[in-house]
Amino acid sequence: MAFSSWLLIAYVLTVLGVMGTVLSENRNPLKASAWILIVGLVPVFGIMVYIVFGQDQRRLHSINRRFYQRLMRKPQLLSLPKHLQKKRQATEENQRLIELLLRNSESPLLQLQTLDIYAWGRDMYEALFQDLEQAEEYIHLQAYIFAADEVLDRLTELLIRKADEGVTVRIIYDHLGSYNVPASYWKRMRAAGIQVYAFMRVAFPLLSTTVNYRNHRKIVVIDGSVGYVGGMNFAQRYLTGTELGMWRDTHFRLTGVAVAGLQGSFLVDWYAVSRKVVNMDRYFDPSVLPNEYSPSVQFVQGGPISHWRTLEQAIIYMISRASERICIQTPYFLPTENLNNAIITSALAGVEVELMLPERTDSRLTTFAANSYLSQLLEAGVKIYQYREGFLHSKLLMVDDRIASIGSANMDFRSLEHNFEISGFVYDPGITKRLTTLFDQDKSACHLLTREEWEKRGRLVRFSESVMRLFAPLL
């Protein structure tokens, strides 16, 4: 037989093998069907797309299970005892969500001493750099994007100076998210004694099996007593804007026992990238004891290797249990089918559902795909606000002025299924009310979309939206 015949046979066997793998993994039928069609009907390129985007990563383990359990036991020891949880007279909805997150992600309920909210980069950076200046023992810092600009220059100088003072500095950056940062930055930091690691290096993005699974978390922990988490990376765009205008985002500074939740997440990722076991007793400060009257939070690590879709489950549960009002802010709205149905069901049931999106995003294809969902939402009664004064990059969910979700996760397939994310579920009417007030203030920079206006879109635009929706799980 000719070489081409053997090559064809090998290719057909590969296609059949991939189809068999997809079927054996018991995936969502719609996704499984889509991958079988792509692999079967698109020669060669379909296999390449599957290798990069289609493989199920839940069977991969980036951290030893025994070490993970030892690490997670530390913040669990600082959790508020159940008898004190009941003493706070938490609602049944809160208790059920708390139990869900304990079971699907082993996330303990931790108490906040303070929580500061930042809506703009200049305010957040000012507070963060002041806290970094005060660091005495260690700094743990992680972000998806470090941009090679003035913010990173300032951060580099500060961290090198703190390392010279004897402060231990550890940094995790996502290799793809920070791909454009010259290697000289990291070399200079390492030369100064700073420990720097990239998450999942990607040598050839178009051929890598891990390019679709990125670490999107933004965490800072300083001396175990101060923590930062939210949607902001390290980039000048948060100070001076881009062609889209000023970037509007939400970030949080917290103190108290809850910092242990961020610490645990960082150390999990640190072990994954460095394979170094740290002295855990050093990094969990029990000096601030749980207080039954303090606000409480559960920090949940979402990711492709999780047994459950932890963030999606929690968000759907919150939305489905709402009785009065749901407020959502997200830069990218590409919901899973279950999440989209939960939002529509709540709106049809009479709950006031408000969704705030940027009018323009940094990805035109993503905008087309996101817009394909809006007609049905408007028909169900969802109020959709388009943010016009810059780019809305905030990720917030507030339910009934009772519970809020904060953190790094967008409301899209990538955050809910592919990326490594962190979200905090805050159980406190006061904090939730502050975030709802911020949401209402943002409305002044928005355009309220109407069904009549939306239906005037041209046929070509609608067709483009429908086509891009097919690729929503990959965007």
C-alpha positions as CSV (number, residue, x, y, z in Angstrom):
1,M,0.0,0.0,0.0
2,A,1.1,3.6,-0.7
3,F,2.3,5.8,2.1
4,S,-0.7,8.1,1.6
5,S,-3.1,5.1,2.1
6,W,-1.4,4.2,5.4
7,L,-1.6,7.9,6.4
8,L,-5.3,8.0,5.6
9,I,-5.9,4.8,7.7
10,A,-4.0,6.3,10.6
11,Y,-6.0,9.5,10.4
12,V,-9.4,7.7,10.3
13,L,-8.4,5.6,13.3
14,T,-7.4,8.8,15.1
15,V,-10.7,10.4,14.3
16,L,-12.6,7.3,15.5
17,G,-10.4,7.2,18.7
18,V,-11.2,10.8,19.5
19,M,-14.9,10.2,18.9
20,G,-14.8,7.2,21.2
21,T,-13.0,9.3,23.9
22,V,-15.6,12.1,23.7
23,L,-18.4,9.6,24.0
24,S,-16.8,7.7,26.9
25,E,-16.4,10.9,29.0
26,N,-20.2,11.3,29.3
27,R,-20.1,15.0,28.5
28,N,-23.0,17.4,28.0
29,P,-24.7,15.9,24.9
30,L,-24.7,19.2,23.0
31,K,-20.9,19.6,23.5
32,A,-20.2,16.0,22.8
33,S,-22.2,16.2,19.5
34,A,-20.4,19.5,18.6
35,W,-17.0,17.9,19.0
36,I,-17.9,14.8,17.1
37,L,-19.1,16.9,14.2
38,I,-16.0,19.2,14.3
39,V,-13.6,16.2,14.4
40,G,-15.5,14.2,11.8
41,L,-16.4,16.8,9.3
42,V,-13.4,19.2,9.4
43,P,-10.3,17.3,8.1
44,V,-7.1,17.7,10.1
45,F,-8.0,21.1,11.5
46,G,-10.8,19.6,13.5
47,I,-8.3,17.3,15.3
48,M,-6.0,20.2,15.9
49,V,-8.8,22.3,17.5
50,Y,-9.8,19.3,19.7
51,I,-6.2,18.9,20.9
52,V,-6.0,22.5,21.9
53,F,-9.6,23.2,23.2
54,G,-11.5,19.9,23.5
55,Q,-9.7,17.6,25.9
56,D,-11.3,17.0,29.3
57,Q,-8.9,18.3,31.9
58,R,-10.8,17.1,35.0
59,R,-8.7,13.9,35.1
60,L,-5.5,15.8,35.3
61,H,-4.1,16.7,38.8
62,S,-1.7,19.6,39.2
63,I,-1.3,19.0,43.0
64,N,-0.9,16.0,45.3
65,R,-4.3,15.2,46.9
66,R,-2.7,14.5,50.3
67,F,-0.9,17.8,50.3
68,Y,-4.0,19.6,49.1
69,Q,-6.0,18.2,52.1
70,R,-3.3,19.2,54.5
71,L,-3.2,22.7,53.1
72,M,-7.0,23.1,53.1
73,R,-7.2,21.9,56.7
74,K,-5.5,25.1,57.8
75,P,-8.2,27.6,56.9
76,Q,-10.9,25.1,57.9
77,L,-9.5,25.2,61.5
78,L,-10.2,28.9,61.4
79,S,-13.8,28.5,60.2
80,L,-16.7,29.7,62.3
81,P,-18.1,26.8,64.4
82,K,-21.5,25.7,63.3
83,H,-23.2,26.6,66.6
84,L,-22.0,30.2,66.1
85,Q,-23.3,30.1,62.5
86,K,-26.7,29.2,63.8
87,K,-26.5,31.9,66.5
88,R,-26.1,34.5,63.7
89,Q,-29.6,33.4,62.5
90,A,-28.5,32.9,58.9
91,T,-31.3,32.3,56.5
92,E,-32.0,28.9,55.2
93,E,-30.9,30.0,51.7
94,N,-27.5,31.0,53.2
95,Q,-27.1,27.8,55.1
96,R,-27.9,25.7,52.0
97,L,-25.4,27.6,49.8
98,I,-22.7,27.3,52.6
99,E,-23.3,23.6,52.7
100,L,-23.1,23.3,48.9
101,L,-19.7,25.1,48.8
102,L,-18.4,22.9,51.7
103,R,-19.3,19.8,49.8
104,N,-18.4,20.7,46.2
105,S,-15.1,22.6,47.0
106,E,-14.3,22.1,50.7
107,S,-14.5,25.8,51.1
108,P,-14.7,26.9,54.8
109,L,-16.8,29.7,56.1
110,L,-14.4,32.5,57.2
111,Q,-14.9,35.8,58.9
112,L,-14.1,39.2,57.6
113,Q,-12.7,41.9,59.9
114,T,-12.8,44.7,57.2
115,L,-13.7,44.8,53.5
116,D,-12.8,47.8,51.4
117,I,-14.3,48.1,47.9
118,Y,-12.4,49.8,45.0
119,A,-14.1,50.7,41.8
120,W,-11.1,52.3,40.1
121,G,-7.5,51.3,39.5
122,R,-6.0,54.4,40.9
123,D,-7.6,53.9,44.3
124,M,-6.8,50.2,44.5
125,Y,-3.2,50.6,43.4
126,E,-2.7,53.4,46.0
127,A,-3.9,51.2,48.8
128,L,-2.1,48.1,47.6
129,F,1.3,49.8,47.2
130,Q,1.0,51.3,50.6
131,D,0.3,47.9,52.1
132,L,3.2,46.4,50.1
133,E,5.5,49.1,51.6
134,Q,4.5,47.9,55.1
135,A,5.2,44.2,54.5
136,E,7.6,42.8,57.1
137,E,7.7,39.0,56.5
138,Y,6.3,38.0,53.1
139,I,4.4,39.0,50.0
140,H,2.4,36.5,47.9
141,L,1.2,37.9,44.6
142,Q,-0.6,36.4,41.6
143,A,-2.3,37.8,38.6
144,Y,-3.4,36.7,35.1
145,I,-1.9,39.8,33.4
146,F,1.3,41.7,34.2
147,A,1.6,44.3,31.4
148,A,5.1,45.7,30.6
149,D,4.3,49.3,31.5
150,E,4.6,51.9,34.2
151,V,2.6,49.9,36.7
152,L,4.9,46.8,36.4
153,D,7.9,49.1,36.6
154,R,6.7,50.6,39.8
155,L,5.8,47.2,41.2
156,T,9.2,45.7,40.2
157,E,11.1,48.5,42.0
158,L,9.1,48.1,45.2
159,L,9.3,44.3,45.3
160,I,13.1,44.3,44.7
161,R,13.5,46.8,47.5
162,K,11.4,44.7,49.9
163,A,13.4,41.6,48.9
164,D,16.6,43.5,49.8
165,E,15.0,44.2,53.2
166,G,14.6,40.5,53.8
167,V,10.9,40.1,52.9
168,T,10.1,36.8,51.1
169,V,8.4,37.6,47.8
170,R,6.6,35.0,45.7
171,I,5.0,35.7,42.3
172,I,2.8,33.6,40.0
173,Y,1.9,34.9,36.6
174,D,-0.1,33.2,33.9
175,H,2.3,32.5,31.0
176,L,-0.2,33.2,28.3
177,G,-1.9,36.2,30.0
178,S,1.5,37.8,30.5
179,Y,3.0,36.5,27.3
180,N,4.2,40.0,26.1
181,V,6.2,40.8,29.2
182,P,9.9,40.7,28.3
183,A,11.9,37.9,30.1
184,S,14.2,40.6,31.4
185,Y,11.6,41.7,34.0
186,W,11.4,38.2,35.5
187,K,15.2,37.7,35.3
188,R,15.8,41.0,37.2
189,M,13.3,39.9,39.9
190,R,14.9,36.5,40.3
191,A,18.4,38.0,40.5
192,A,17.1,40.1,43.4
193,G,15.9,37.0,45.2
194,I,12.3,37.1,44.3
195,Q,10.7,33.7,43.6
196,V,8.8,34.0,40.3
197,Y,7.0,31.1,38.4
198,A,4.8,31.0,35.3
199,F,1.6,29.0,35.4
200,M,1.4,26.4,32.6
201,R,4.0,27.6,30.1
202,V,2.9,27.6,26.5
203,A,5.8,27.4,24.0
204,F,3.6,27.0,20.9
205,P,0.1,28.3,21.7
206,L,-1.5,26.8,18.6
207,L,-0.2,23.3,19.4
208,S,-0.5,23.3,23.2
209,T,-3.0,21.1,25.1
210,T,-3.0,23.6,28.0
211,V,-3.5,26.9,26.1
212,N,-7.2,26.7,26.9
213,Y,-6.7,26.4,30.6
214,R,-5.4,29.5,32.2
215,N,-5.0,30.8,35.7
216,H,-7.2,33.9,35.9
217,R,-6.9,34.5,39.6
218,K,-5.8,37.8,41.1
219,I,-4.6,37.4,44.6
220,V,-2.3,39.3,47.0
221,V,-1.5,38.2,50.5
222,I,0.7,40.4,52.8
223,D,2.0,38.9,56.0
224,G,-1.1,36.8,56.4
225,S,-3.1,39.7,57.6
226,V,-4.0,41.7,54.5
227,G,-5.5,40.3,51.3
228,Y,-6.6,41.6,47.9
229,V,-8.8,39.9,45.4
230,G,-11.0,40.9,42.5
231,G,-10.9,41.6,38.8
232,M,-7.9,44.0,38.4
233,N,-4.6,42.9,36.9
234,F,-1.4,44.9,36.9
235,A,-1.6,47.2,33.9
236,Q,-1.6,50.8,33.1
237,R,-5.0,50.5,31.4
238,Y,-6.6,50.8,34.9
239,L,-5.1,54.2,35.3
240,T,-5.2,55.9,31.9
241,G,-7.5,53.6,29.9
242,T,-7.3,52.3,26.3
243,E,-9.1,53.0,23.1
244,L,-12.2,51.7,24.8
245,G,-11.8,54.4,27.5
246,M,-11.3,54.1,31.2
247,W,-11.5,50.6,32.6
248,R,-14.1,50.2,35.3
249,D,-13.4,47.2,37.6
250,T,-14.1,46.1,41.1
251,H,-11.4,45.0,43.6
252,F,-11.4,44.3,47.3
253,R,-9.0,44.7,50.2
254,L,-9.8,42.5,53.2
255,T,-8.5,41.7,56.7
256,G,-9.3,39.1,59.3
257,V,-9.6,35.3,59.3
258,A,-10.9,35.4,55.7
259,V,-7.3,36.2,54.4
260,A,-6.6,32.5,55.1
261,G,-9.0,31.6,52.2
262,L,-6.8,33.6,49.8
263,Q,-3.7,32.2,51.3
264,G,-4.9,28.6,50.8
265,S,-5.6,29.3,47.1
266,F,-2.3,30.9,46.5
267,L,-0.3,28.1,48.1
268,V,-2.2,25.5,46.1
269,D,-1.1,27.3,42.9
270,W,2.4,27.8,44.3
271,Y,2.9,24.1,44.9
272,A,1.5,23.4,41.4
273,V,4.0,25.7,39.7
274,S,7.1,25.2,41.9
275,R,6.6,21.7,43.4
276,K,7.9,23.2,46.6
277,V,6.3,22.4,50.0
278,V,6.3,25.4,52.3
279,N,6.0,25.6,56.1
280,M,2.2,26.0,56.2
281,D,2.1,27.0,59.9
282,R,4.0,30.2,59.0
283,Y,1.3,31.3,56.5
284,F,-1.9,31.0,58.4
285,D,-2.2,33.6,61.1
286,P,-4.6,32.6,63.9
287,S,-4.1,35.8,65.8
288,V,-7.5,37.2,64.6
289,L,-10.0,34.8,66.0
290,P,-13.5,34.2,64.5
291,N,-16.2,36.6,65.6
292,E,-19.8,35.5,65.4
293,Y,-20.9,39.0,64.6
294,S,-18.5,39.6,61.7
295,P,-19.5,39.2,58.0
296,S,-18.6,35.8,56.6
297,V,-17.2,34.6,53.2
298,Q,-16.4,31.4,51.4
299,F,-13.6,31.6,48.9
300,V,-14.1,29.0,46.1
301,Q,-11.4,27.8,43.7
302,G,-13.0,27.1,40.3
303,G,-11.0,25.2,37.6
304,P,-11.0,22.6,34.9
305,I,-9.7,19.9,37.2
306,S,-12.5,20.2,39.8
307,H,-14.8,17.3,40.1
308,W,-17.8,19.6,40.1
309,R,-18.5,22.8,38.2
310,T,-18.2,24.6,41.6
311,L,-18.7,28.2,40.5
312,E,-21.5,27.4,38.1
313,Q,-23.4,25.4,40.7
314,A,-23.1,28.2,43.3
315,I,-24.1,31.0,40.9
316,I,-27.1,29.0,39.6
317,Y,-28.2,28.2,43.2
318,M,-28.0,31.9,44.1
319,I,-30.0,33.0,41.1
320,S,-32.6,30.3,41.4
321,R,-33.3,31.1,45.1
322,A,-33.7,34.9,44.5
323,S,-37.0,36.4,45.5
324,E,-36.6,40.1,44.8
325,R,-33.6,41.3,42.8
326,I,-30.6,40.0,41.0
327,C,-27.8,42.4,39.9
328,I,-25.1,41.1,37.5
329,Q,-22.0,42.8,36.2
330,T,-19.7,41.0,33.8
331,P,-17.5,42.1,30.9
332,Y,-18.2,38.8,28.9
333,F,-21.6,37.2,29.0
334,L,-21.5,33.8,27.4
335,P,-23.5,31.7,29.9
336,T,-23.8,27.9,30.0
337,E,-27.2,26.6,29.0
338,N,-28.1,25.9,32.7
339,L,-27.1,29.4,33.8
340,N,-28.9,31.1,31.0
341,N,-32.1,29.1,31.8
342,A,-31.7,30.0,35.5
343,I,-31.6,33.8,34.7
344,I,-34.6,33.6,32.3
345,T,-36.6,31.5,34.8
346,S,-36.0,34.0,37.6
347,A,-37.1,36.9,35.4
348,L,-40.2,35.1,34.2
349,A,-41.0,34.3,37.9
350,G,-41.2,38.1,38.6
351,V,-37.7,38.6,40.1
352,E,-36.2,41.9,39.0
353,V,-33.1,40.8,37.0
354,E,-30.6,43.5,35.9
355,L,-27.6,42.7,33.7
356,M,-24.9,45.2,33.1
357,L,-22.5,44.7,30.2
358,P,-19.9,46.8,28.3
359,E,-21.3,48.3,25.1
360,R,-18.0,47.5,23.5
361,T,-15.4,44.9,24.5
362,D,-11.8,44.1,23.7
363,S,-13.0,41.2,21.5
364,R,-15.4,41.8,18.6
365,L,-16.0,38.0,18.2
366,T,-16.9,37.7,21.9
367,T,-19.3,40.6,21.6
368,F,-21.1,39.0,18.7
369,A,-21.5,35.7,20.6
370,A,-22.7,37.5,23.8
371,N,-25.2,39.6,21.9
372,S,-26.9,36.4,20.6
373,Y,-28.2,35.8,24.1
374,L,-29.8,39.2,24.6
375,S,-33.0,38.9,22.6
376,Q,-34.3,36.0,24.8
377,L,-33.3,37.8,28.0
378,L,-35.1,40.9,27.0
379,E,-38.2,38.9,26.1
380,A,-38.1,37.3,29.5
381,G,-38.0,40.8,31.2
382,V,-34.4,41.1,32.0
383,K,-33.2,44.7,32.2
384,I,-30.0,45.0,30.2
385,Y,-27.7,48.0,30.7
386,Q,-24.9,48.8,28.3
387,Y,-22.0,50.6,29.9
388,R,-20.8,53.3,27.6
389,E,-18.3,55.5,29.6
390,G,-15.3,53.2,29.1
391,F,-14.9,49.4,29.4
392,L,-16.8,47.6,32.2
393,H,-14.5,44.8,33.5
394,S,-16.2,44.3,36.8
395,K,-17.4,40.8,37.9
396,L,-20.2,41.1,40.5
397,L,-23.4,39.2,41.4
398,M,-25.8,40.4,44.1
399,V,-29.0,38.7,45.2
400,D,-31.7,40.2,47.3
401,D,-29.3,42.6,49.1
402,R,-28.4,39.4,51.0
403,I,-25.5,37.5,49.2
404,A,-22.8,38.7,46.9
405,S,-20.3,37.0,44.7
406,I,-17.0,38.7,44.1
407,G,-13.7,37.7,42.6
408,S,-12.1,37.0,39.2
409,A,-14.7,34.9,37.4
410,N,-16.6,36.3,34.4
411,M,-20.0,34.9,33.6
412,D,-18.9,32.9,30.6
413,F,-17.8,29.4,29.6
414,R,-14.1,30.2,30.0
415,S,-14.4,31.3,33.6
416,L,-17.0,28.7,34.6
417,E,-15.4,25.7,32.9
418,H,-11.9,26.3,31.6
419,N,-10.0,28.9,33.7
420,F,-8.6,28.6,37.2
421,E,-10.7,31.2,39.1
422,I,-11.4,32.4,42.6
423,S,-14.7,33.7,43.8
424,G,-15.8,34.9,47.2
425,F,-19.4,34.3,48.3
426,V,-20.1,37.0,50.9
427,Y,-23.0,36.6,53.4
428,D,-23.7,40.0,54.7
429,P,-26.6,42.4,53.9
430,G,-24.4,45.5,54.6
431,I,-21.7,44.6,52.1
432,T,-24.2,43.4,49.5
433,K,-26.1,46.7,49.8
434,R,-22.8,48.6,49.3
435,L,-22.2,46.7,46.1
436,T,-25.8,47.1,44.9
437,T,-25.5,50.9,45.5
438,L,-22.3,50.9,43.4
439,F,-24.2,49.0,40.7
440,D,-27.0,51.6,40.7
441,Q,-24.4,54.4,40.4
442,D,-22.9,52.7,37.3
443,K,-26.3,52.9,35.7
444,S,-25.7,56.7,35.1
445,A,-23.0,55.6,32.6
446,C,-25.2,53.1,30.9
447,H,-27.8,52.9,28.1
448,L,-30.9,50.9,29.0
449,L,-31.5,48.5,26.1
450,T,-35.1,48.0,24.8
451,R,-36.6,45.1,22.9
452,E,-37.8,47.5,20.1
453,E,-34.3,49.0,19.7
454,W,-32.6,45.6,19.8
455,E,-34.9,44.1,17.1
456,K,-33.8,46.7,14.6
457,R,-30.4,44.9,14.1
458,G,-29.7,44.0,10.5
459,R,-29.9,40.4,9.2
460,L,-26.2,40.2,8.7
461,V,-25.5,41.2,12.3
462,R,-28.0,38.7,13.6
463,F,-26.5,35.9,11.4
464,S,-23.0,36.8,12.6
465,E,-24.2,36.6,16.2
466,S,-25.8,33.2,15.6
467,V,-22.6,31.8,14.0
468,M,-20.3,33.1,16.8
469,R,-22.7,31.6,19.4
470,L,-21.7,28.1,18.1
471,F,-18.1,29.0,19.3
472,A,-19.1,30.5,22.6
473,P,-17.5,27.6,24.6
474,L,-14.2,28.3,23.0
475,L,-14.1,32.1,23.3
